[in-house]
Amino acid sequence: MTSETPGECYVYITLPGETEPVTAGRYALSVDRRGAPFGRFVYGRTYLERANAIPLDPVELKLSPRTYTTTALGGVFGALRDASPDYWGRRVIQRHLGKAHPGELEYLLHSPDDRAGALGFGLNQAPPAPKRAFNQTLDLSQIQSVADAIVADEELPGDAAHQQLENLLLVGTSMGGARPKAVVEDQDGLWIAKFNRPDDAWNCARVEHAMLVLARACGLTTAESRTVDVGGRDVLLVKRFDREKTANGYLRARMVSALTLLRTEDTFRSRDKWSYVLLAEELRRVCAKPEQNATELFRRMSFNALISNIDDHPRNHALIAKEKDWKLSPAYDLTPAVPVSLDRRDLAMECGDAGRVASASNLLSQSARFLLERNQAVSIIDTMKAQVRSLWLPTARSVGVSAHDCDMIATAFAYPGFDQTQKGRGL
């Protein structure tokens, strides 16, 4: 953000039980005297007077008539950043606007209202009516062709049909990371369609679906998923857990990422705050059922270690609130990796006294912070380790992962170093 791109917008919210948004407040992004980004947010008086008014997030923007300010995250409050497009959404918006570096407000304003969570943004004080039409699953073949072109940085034909398809990819959801994706609808509701890339080492759509099925077999709460064949290529569909389809439209759940809870950024410079232990403490502070949520996080952390998921960064963990109370969202973006080392593997977030080391002893070292007795934590890890070892292959094969791809990912699961005792703090 530079001094050439200041501005402001209204922030809308869809309240619990409602399908139409209301105006919550006004956000302004400018620069201070040193040229550093400076964000301000103030709730509207009319909104504060509502009997059903709720805060935008559980940590930073409490219900108050005060003016909130921030210089962190480029002047963007965490809850607003979570509603902003992720890497893929930003890439499509850059393509759409013909700009290499749009301002943060441009990203907020040019992503559609199918973004993650319950927030929306606009230049008018009155929020627009929510869109009733979404991409249909039958559009997937055409959408995938445009996604392939964007991945390859290829030019698209300039006709109206291709322009419309490119617009279909303007998705603001922060769920799903950097993979090409779009939001589609069927009779059951909204799904995130995640496309394979030509340079994938294996069929990522089927493998990620297999990991979600495996996680559910291990007792985790996960997003619903399935795969579909589109022109001979697999597409993963992940059900939107922040939306609920009704006869009058979609109910929306508020959603904030672990980045916001930890008050950190999604860059490696901020990695010292990426921590399951610290996240557990935040869950205990803001969730209505702290013990249940902390235990679920411990189970998720253990599962990520056992499948060598090194992409478990804070943006891939979230809290949702369908009503007033917050809870850990269902798990999503569960993907195995196959690092060369069989002796030591690391998670993206610190998980114990030895830092990010993905070992049983390290996971157990801070189990009390997850409100678990030592014997409870040992039982969780031992049971899950046995389940992962015995179930990963039949689970993968049952959902169509090829024998070749199973061979490719086999070393990801319950790797030998998981049982080694780690000494010292991981780097």
ABEGO torsion letter per residue (X at the ends): XBAAABEBBBBBBBBBGBABBBBAEBBBBBBBAAGBBBBBBBBBAAAAABAABBBABAAABBBBABBBBBABGGGBBAAAAAABBBAAAAAAAAAAAGBABBBAAAAAAABBAABBEABBBBABABBBBBBABBBBAAAAAAAAAAAAAAAAGBBBBABAAAAAAAAAABBABABGEABBBBBBBBAAEBBBBBBBBAABABBAAAAAAAAAAAAAAAGBBBBBBBBBBBGGBBBBBBBBAABBBBAAEBBBBBBBBAAAAAGBBABAAAAAABBAAAAAAAAAAABABAAAAAAAAAAAAAAAAAAGBAAABAAABBBBBABABBBBBBBBGBBBBBBABAABBBBABBAEAAEABBBAAAAAAAAAAAGBBAAAAAAAAAAAAAAAAAAAAAAAAAAGBBAAAAAAAAAABGBAAAABBBBEBBX
